[in-house]
Amino acid sequence: MNKKILLLVLFSTTLGFAQYGYRDGNRIGLSFGVSQTTLFTNNFNTKPEMGFAGGLSVRGNYYNNWSMIYGMQFFSNNFSTESTFNQKIKYNLSGVQIRLLLSYNVIEDHVSLDFGPVLQVNGKLKTDGSNANKTIKGTMLKADQIVDVSPISGNFYLGCSAGSKTIRAVIFYEYGFTNILNKLNKNDDLKPLNNGNTFKGNLGTINGQVIFNL
């Protein structure tokens, strides 16, 4: 992951929390939970795998039954594909997200529907060293030839939270509306190994988390 980008993201988030912290009616939340991620692509077959995520958020009153949520999440997501010998090749994608969400309070302080954009800063895909030279089924690509994914991507968030003022359970889905494999298209040597096809992939992640409001 580009360290300068990550430092900029962390600085922006810290500044945002500081600014929000002085407003009335806001709550700072700590969250942690599990995720299941799928890479939607026609280039090769993939399967979802379990991961985890956690972070900080600030929920503040906005207008009538509407609130806004500003948050940062660190994530470690996983998915897998198969080698030519039907062996699992598991990939890990880690990084950080910045969210700015609108929240409709169905039942004030207890149930809400949340939605909005997510900026995601990605590291490279990681796979076990023993998988590096395995060939991805249906292609001539080695497993370690697709790890250099796009460092910046965008998601759309849709979720629901329920509970009390202090503890809430939240389930949400994020769909990546940008092509996370697009950076691979800049390497002219890879396209012939991908059956002459353009690389295109979108992430889909479902998360279940618990939020503890301070």
C-alpha positions in Angstrom: 0.0 0.0 0.0 1.2 3.5 -0.8 2.4 4.8 2.6 1.8 8.5 1.7 -1.8 7.8 0.7 -2.4 5.9 3.9 -0.9 8.7 6.0 -3.1 11.3 4.2 -6.2 9.1 4.9 -5.4 8.7 8.6 -4.7 12.4 9.0 -7.9 13.4 7.3 -9.9 10.9 9.5 -8.2 12.1 12.7 -9.0 15.7 11.8 -12.6 14.7 11.0 -13.1 13.0 14.3 -11.7 16.0 16.1 -14.0 18.4 14.4 -17.1 16.2 14.9 -16.2 15.6 18.6 -17.2 19.1 19.6 -20.8 18.9 18.3 -23.8 18.1 20.4 -25.6 14.8 19.9 -22.7 12.9 18.4 -21.6 9.5 19.4 -18.2 7.9 18.7 -18.4 4.2 18.0 -15.9 1.3 18.1 -16.8 -1.6 15.8 -15.4 -5.0 15.0 -16.8 -8.0 13.1 -16.5 -10.5 10.3 -16.8 -10.3 6.5 -17.3 -12.5 3.5 -15.9 -11.2 0.2 -16.4 -12.2 -3.4 -14.5 -10.9 -6.5 -17.0 -10.7 -9.3 -15.1 -11.3 -12.5 -15.4 -13.2 -15.8 -11.7 -13.7 -16.0 -11.5 -16.7 -13.7 -13.7 -18.5 -11.1 -13.7 -17.2 -7.6 -15.2 -18.2 -4.3 -16.0 -16.1 -1.2 -13.9 -16.4 2.0 -14.2 -15.1 5.5 -12.3 -12.1 6.8 -12.6 -9.3 9.4 -12.8 -5.6 9.8 -13.0 -2.9 12.5 -12.7 0.8 13.1 -14.1 4.0 14.4 -17.2 6.0 13.4 -19.0 9.2 14.5 -22.8 9.5 14.2 -24.3 12.9 14.4 -27.8 14.5 14.1 -28.4 16.0 10.7 -32.0 16.9 10.0 -35.3 15.5 11.5 -35.0 11.7 11.3 -31.7 11.8 9.4 -28.2 11.4 10.8 -24.8 11.4 9.2 -22.0 8.9 9.9 -18.3 9.6 9.3 -16.1 6.6 9.8 -12.8 4.8 9.2 -12.4 1.0 8.9 -9.4 -1.2 8.6 -10.2 -4.4 6.7 -8.6 -7.8 5.9 -10.8 -9.5 3.2 -10.3 -12.8 1.6 -11.4 -14.7 -1.5 -10.1 -17.7 -3.5 -9.8 -19.1 -6.9 -8.6 -22.5 -8.3 -5.4 -23.7 -9.9 -5.3 -25.9 -13.0 -5.1 -28.9 -10.6 -8.2 -27.8 -8.7 -6.2 -26.6 -5.7 -7.5 -23.5 -3.8 -5.5 -20.3 -4.2 -6.5 -18.0 -1.4 -5.9 -14.2 -1.7 -6.0 -11.6 1.0 -6.7 -7.9 0.5 -6.0 -5.5 3.3 -6.4 -1.7 3.5 -8.4 1.1 5.0 -11.8 2.7 4.2 -13.3 6.2 4.7 -17.1 6.4 4.8 -19.5 9.3 4.6 -23.0 7.9 5.1 -26.6 9.1 5.4 -28.6 7.3 8.1 -32.4 7.3 8.3 -33.6 6.7 11.9 -36.5 4.2 11.6 -36.7 4.1 15.4 -34.7 6.8 17.0 -31.6 5.5 18.9 -32.5 1.9 18.1 -33.0 1.1 14.3 -31.5 2.9 11.3 -30.9 2.3 7.6 -27.5 3.5 6.4 -26.2 4.2 2.9 -23.5 6.1 1.0 -20.1 6.1 -0.7 -16.9 4.5 0.6 -13.4 5.4 -0.4 -11.1 2.4 -0.2 -7.3 2.4 -0.1 -5.9 -1.1 -1.0 -2.7 -2.9 -0.5 -1.6 -5.5 -3.0 -3.2 -8.9 -3.0 -1.3 -11.4 -0.9 -1.2 -15.2 -1.2 0.8 -17.9 0.4 4.3 -18.4 -1.0 3.5 -22.0 -1.9 0.7 -20.7 -4.3 2.9 -18.1 -6.1 3.8 -20.3 -9.1 0.4 -22.1 -9.4 -1.5 -21.4 -12.6 -4.9 -20.0 -12.3 -7.5 -22.3 -13.8 -8.7 -21.3 -17.2 -5.8 -19.0 -17.9 -2.0 -19.1 -18.2 -1.6 -16.6 -15.3 0.5 -17.5 -12.3 -1.1 -16.7 -9.0 1.4 -14.0 -8.1 0.8 -12.2 -11.4 -2.5 -10.6 -10.4 -1.5 -9.2 -7.1 -0.9 -5.6 -8.2 -4.5 -4.4 -8.0 -5.7 -0.8 -8.2 -4.6 1.1 -5.0 -7.8 3.3 -4.9 -11.3 2.0 -5.3 -14.9 3.1 -4.6 -17.7 1.2 -3.0 -21.4 1.8 -2.3 -22.6 0.9 1.2 -26.1 -0.3 2.2 -26.8 -1.5 5.7 -29.0 -1.7 8.8 -28.2 -1.3 12.4 -30.3 -2.2 15.5 -29.8 -2.1 19.2 -29.5 0.5 22.0 -27.6 3.8 22.3 -24.6 2.0 23.6 -24.5 -1.3 21.7 -25.7 -2.0 18.2 -25.5 -4.9 15.8 -25.0 -3.9 12.1 -25.1 -5.8 8.9 -24.2 -4.1 5.7 -23.2 -4.9 2.1 -20.6 -3.0 0.0 -20.3 -3.3 -3.7 -17.2 -2.0 -5.5 -18.4 0.1 -8.4 -14.8 0.6 -9.7 -12.7 -2.1 -11.5 -10.2 -3.2 -8.8 -8.3 -5.2 -11.5 -7.9 -2.3 -13.8 -4.2 -1.7 -12.9 -3.4 -5.1 -14.4 -4.5 -3.8 -17.8 -1.5 -1.5 -17.8 0.8 -4.5 -18.1 0.8 -5.6 -21.7 2.4 -8.9 -20.9 -0.5 -10.1 -18.9 -3.4 -9.8 -21.4 -2.2 -12.7 -23.6 -1.9 -14.9 -20.5 -5.6 -13.9 -19.7 -6.9 -15.4 -23.0 -6.6 -12.0 -24.6 -9.3 -10.6 -22.2 -9.3 -7.3 -20.4 -9.1 -7.6 -16.7 -12.3 -6.6 -14.9 -13.4 -7.3 -11.3 -15.6 -5.8 -8.7 -15.6 -6.6 -5.0 -18.7 -7.5 -3.1 -18.5 -7.8 0.7 -21.1 -8.5 3.3 -20.2 -7.6 6.9 -21.6 -8.4 10.3 -20.3 -6.2 13.1 -21.0 -5.0 16.7 -20.7 -1.3 17.5 -19.9 0.0 21.0 -20.9 3.7 21.3 -18.9 5.7 23.8 
